[in-house]
Amino acid sequence: MATKLVVNCATGAVEEIELTAQELAQRDQDAAAYAEQKAAEEAAKAEQDAAKEAGKAKLAALGLSDAEIEALVK
């Protein structure tokens, strides 16, 4: 079973307590929400990178040099 540490700052006493079913459920919900958020961020980053590369390709098709393209996208 998972545990948590409870520290009494006034006395310095440290107590290890098992998590309740509610705390375990909340921990699982938080982990799932974090994984979902992380996946969404990674997908957005990949989409942004793809759009940037597509834009560079279009600029190259217009006849711009690599140096000119890099100067524009910075």
FIKOL-212299 format. One record per residue: x, y, z of N, C-alpha, C in turn; residue in three letters. Coordinates in steps of 0.2 Angstrom, whole numbers, padded with zeros to 4 digits, always signed. Each point is the difference from the previous one (the first is absolute). Layout:
REM residues N
XYZXYZXYZALA;...
***
This chain:
REM residues 74
+0004-0006+0000-0004+0006+0000+0004+0006+0000MET;-0002+0005-0003+0004+0007-0001-0001+0003+0007ALA;+0005+0004+0002+0000+0004+0006+0002+0007-0001THR;-0001+0004+0005+0002+0007+0000+0003+0002+0006LYS;+0004+0005+0000+0004+0002+0006-0004+0006+0003LEU;-0001+0000+0006-0003+0006+0004+0005+0002+0005VAL;+0002+0007-0001+0005+0003+0004-0003+0005+0005VAL;+0001-0001+0006-0002+0005+0005+0006+0005+0001ASN;-0001+0006-0003+0005+0005+0000+0002+0002+0007CYS;-0005+0001+0004+0001+0002+0007+0004-0005+0004ALA;-0001-0006-0001+0004-0005+0004+0005-0004-0004THR;+0000+0001-0006+0005-0004-0004-0002-0007-0001GLY;-0006-0002+0002-0002-0007-0001-0002-0002-0007ALA;+0002-0006-0002-0001-0002-0007-0004-0006+0001VAL;-0006+0000-0004-0004-0006+0001-0002-0003-0008GLU;+0001-0006-0001-0002-0003-0006-0007-0003+0000GLU;-0004+0002-0004-0007-0002+0000-0002-0002-0007ILE;-0004-0006+0000-0003-0003-0006-0005+0005-0003GLU;+0000+0000-0007-0005+0005-0003-0006-0004+0000LEU;-0006+0005+0000-0006-0003+0000-0002-0002-0007THR;-0006-0003+0000-0003-0002-0007-0001+0006-0004ALA;-0002+0006+0003-0002+0006-0003+0007+0003-0003GLN;+0005+0000+0004+0006+0003-0002+0003-0004-0005GLU;+0000-0007+0000+0002-0004-0006-0003+0002-0006LEU;-0007+0000+0000-0004+0002-0006+0002+0007-0002ALA;+0001+0005+0004+0002+0006-0002+0007+0000-0003GLN;+0004-0004+0002+0007+0000-0002+0000-0003-0007ARG;-0005-0005-0001+0000-0003-0007-0003+0005-0005ASP;-0005+0003+0002-0004+0006-0004+0006+0005-0002GLN;+0004+0002+0005+0005+0005-0002+0005-0003-0005ASP;+0002-0006+0001+0005-0003-0004-0003+0000-0008ALA;-0007-0002+0000-0003-0001-0007+0000+0007-0003ALA;-0002+0005+0004-0001+0007-0002+0007+0003-0003ALA;+0005-0002+0004+0007+0002-0002+0002-0003-0007TYR;-0001-0006+0000+0001-0004-0006-0003+0003-0006ALA;-0007+0001+0001-0004+0003-0006+0003+0007-0002GLU;+0001+0004+0005+0003+0007-0001+0007+0000-0004GLN;+0004-0005+0003+0007-0001-0003-0001-0002-0008LYS;-0005-0004-0001-0001-0003-0007-0002+0006-0004ALA;-0005+0004+0002-0003+0006-0004+0006+0005-0001ALA;+0004+0001+0005+0006+0005-0001+0005-0003-0006GLU;+0001-0006+0001+0005-0003-0005-0003+0000-0007GLU;-0007-0001-0001-0003+0000-0006+0000+0007-0003ALA;-0002+0005+0004+0001+0007-0002+0007+0002-0002ALA;+0005-0002+0003+0007+0001-0002+0001-0003-0006LYS;-0002-0006-0001+0001-0004-0007-0003+0004-0005ALA;-0006+0002+0001-0004+0004-0005+0003+0006-0002GLU;+0003+0004+0005+0003+0006-0001+0007-0001-0004GLN;+0003-0005+0002+0007-0002-0004-0002-0001-0007ASP;-0005-0004-0001-0002-0002-0007-0002+0006-0004ALA;-0004+0005+0003-0002+0006-0003+0006+0004-0002ALA;+0005+0000+0005+0006+0004-0001+0004-0003-0006LYS;+0001-0006-0001+0003-0003-0005-0003+0001-0007GLU;-0007-0001+0000-0004+0002-0006+0001+0007-0002ALA;+0000+0004+0004+0001+0007-0001+0007+0001-0003GLY;+0005-0003+0003+0007+0001-0003+0000-0003-0007LYS;-0003-0006-0001+0000-0003-0007-0004+0005-0005ALA;-0005+0003+0002-0003+0005-0005+0004+0006-0001LYS;+0004+0002+0005+0005+0006-0002+0005-0003-0004LEU;+0002-0006+0001+0006-0003-0005-0003+0000-0007ALA;-0007-0002-0001-0003-0001-0006+0000+0007-0004ALA;-0001+0005+0004+0000+0007-0003+0007+0002-0002LEU;+0005-0004+0002+0007+0002-0003+0004+0003+0006GLY;-0002+0000+0006+0004+0003+0005+0006-0005+0002LEU;+0006+0003+0002+0005-0004+0002-0001-0003+0007SER;+0004-0005+0002-0001-0002+0007+0002+0006+0005ASP;+0005+0004-0002+0002+0005+0005-0006+0005+0000ALA;-0003+0002-0005-0006+0005+0000-0005-0003+0004GLU;-0002-0007-0001-0005-0003+0004+0001+0000+0007ILE;+0006-0001+0002+0002+0000+0007-0001+0007+0003GLU;+0002+0005-0004+0000+0007+0002-0007+0002+0002ALA;-0005-0003-0004-0007+0002+0000-0003-0004+0006LEU;+0001-0006+0001-0003-0004+0005+0003+0001+0007VAL;+0005+0003+0001+0003+0001+0007-0004+0006+0004LYS;
***
